Amino acid sequence: MDVPLFVWLLTIAGILALLVFDFYSHVRTPHVPHIRESAFWSVFYIGLAILFGFGILVFGGGQAGGEYFAGWLTEKALSVDNLFVFLIIMTSFAVPKEFQQKVLLVGVAIALVARGIFIALGVTIIENFSWVFYLFGALLFWLAWSQARSGNDHGGDEGDSRLIRILKRIIPTSDHYDGDRLTTKVDGKRLFTPMLLVMVAIGLTDVLFALDSIPAIFGLTQDAFIVFTANAFSLLGLRQLYFLIAGLLERLIYLGQGLAVILGFIGVKLVFHAMHVNELPFINGGEHIEWAPEIPIWFSLGFIMLTIAVATTASLVVSKKRQERGLTPTGEPKESVAADAE
C-alpha cells in the first residue's frame, strides 16, 4: 500500500494515545483487575484491531486486508504463547498482583519500540537483499522445530536463569518491593527494587520474541505499514488478556504445536517467495524460479485460523478429560505436582 506520511503519524499517535490512556485509566492506581474489567478491555482492543483491519480492507483492498488479518492473527497467537513466559517471570520474582499491570504495560511499550526498529531494518534489508527471504525461511523452520519439540514447556525455574542472575549482578537491587517504585532506600543507601529487574527481564524477553514474530509476519506481507500495525494491535490489550486467561494458560497444551505448524507453513511460503525473486547466482543461475507456487493470502489466512482453532479446541478438550481423571492438563498426577511444589 502507498500510505501517506500523515496516516503513519496519525496511526503512531493513536497507538501512543492508547498506551497513555491505559496507564492513566488502569495502571497508575495499582489494583488487581477483576474478570469483568479484563474481559471488557480485551474485547475492546480485539474489536479495535478488527475495525482497523476493515479500514485497511476498504482503503487498501482485499489483498492488503487479508495480509493484515493473517499477520495480526499470527502475532496474536504468538503473543498468547509469550504470556507463558511472562507468567513464569512474574512468579519467579514474586511480583504482587496489583503491580503486575505496570510491568506488563512497560513490557508492551518496550516491545513496540523494539519491533519498530526491527521492522525498519527488515524492510530496508528486504528491499536491498532479496536473498534474505531464504534466511528468514530457514530461521522459521528452525523456530518451528524448536517450538514443536518444546511445546508449551518454557523452562523450569526462570528465577535461576542466566539472564536474571546476570541482571542481579549488574543492578544493585534490594530484597523487597517498595510499592511500585523502581528505587528505594536501604540503610541510607539508594538501591533499585526488584520491580526494575522484572521490567528489564520482560523488556529483554520481548526483544527476543521479536526475533521470531518479525520474520513470521514478513513471510505474510512485506508492507511496512501492515507489519507495524499488525504487531502493534497484537500487543495492545496484551495486559488485559494476561489477567483474563492466566488461569487458562496451562490448559492450552497444544498451542505450542499449533504455533510450530504456523511458523513452518510461513517458512515454506517464504522459501517459495524467495525462489520467485531469486537473484543468488548459485541457484538457477541467478534467475527467478517461476515454477515455485505463490501461496495466496486467502489460503494463508484460512490456514492460520484453522490451525489456531484446532490447537485451542484440542487443548481444551484433552485438558478437561485429564482433569476429570485427576490429572493436570499436561497429564501428570496432581499429587506428584503438589509434592514437587512443596
Helices and strands as residue ranges (DSSP letters): H 5-22, I 23-27, H 35-60, H 62-92, H 97-128, H 132-150, G 158-160, H 162-170, E 183-186, E 189-192, H 194-218, H 224-235, H 238-245, G 249-251, H 255-276, G 284-286, H 297-324, H 334-341
